[in-house]
Every structure is written in structure tokens, then in C-alpha cells.
Amino acid sequence: MRVEELTARILKNNPKMDNYQLAIAVSKRMDELLNGATSRLKIDPKSMKAADLALMEIAEGLIVVTGFVDIQK
């Protein structure tokens, strides 16, 4: 699945998340993967980029994104 489709799917399923929060979540998971964390997908992690793998894990719901505060104006 293309990056744009994965991003759209994640944002549709998480209406309180915006593009910037998703970018932060992908970056943090990517760092974990590059530092030796095991992928939760049944895919060889060497066959794709860490950023794509992180995005796929979040899209599949294998990684739960928490910790963002909803600020009401």
C-alpha cells in the first residue's frame, strides 16, 4: 500500500490526530526500529525502510499512539 493511502487511513481512523502528530509518532517508532526493536509485522525489516515499516505498523493498529493533549481554544 502506498504511503499516501496509509497516511489517509491512519488519519481517518484517528480523527484527533493531525499530520504533525503522525509524523512524530512515525519518527519515534522508526528510531526504535533502527535501534533494534522487533517489528510487529510479519515482514523482513531489512526489505523496507524503517519509516515505511513504522507507518505500516501504526496503520495496522499494532502501535498505539498516545500522549498527545487535545487543546481546545
C-alpha positions, -999 to 999 in steps of 0.1 A, spaced: 0 0 0 12 35 -8 24 59 18 -4 84 10 -30 57 14 -16 45 47 -15 81 60 -50 88 49 -62 56 66 -45 64 99 -59 99 100 -94 87 91 -93 61 119 -78 87 144 -98 119 140 -80 137 169 -46 131 153 -31 155 128 -3 152 103 23 166 127 14 142 154 15 113 130 50 124 118 62 125 154 48 90 161 63 76 129 97 92 138 97 77 173 88 43 161 113 45 133 140 53 159 130 23 180 132 0 149 166 14 139 179 8 175 170 -28 175 133 -31 183 115 -60 167 89 -53 141 54 -64 149 46 -71 113 54 -104 97 77 -87 72 115 -89 69 126 -55 83 156 -54 60 133 -55 30 119 -20 35 127 14 50 122 19 88 98 48 82 76 27 59 76 -1 84 67 22 112 38 38 92 25 3 83 26 -8 120 6 23 130 -19 18 102 -25 -18 112 -31 -8 148 -1 -27 161 13 5 175 -10 27 196 -2 64 195 -8 81 229 4 111 248 -10 140 228 -31 166 245 -62 179 228 -61 217 233 -95 234 230 -94 271 220 
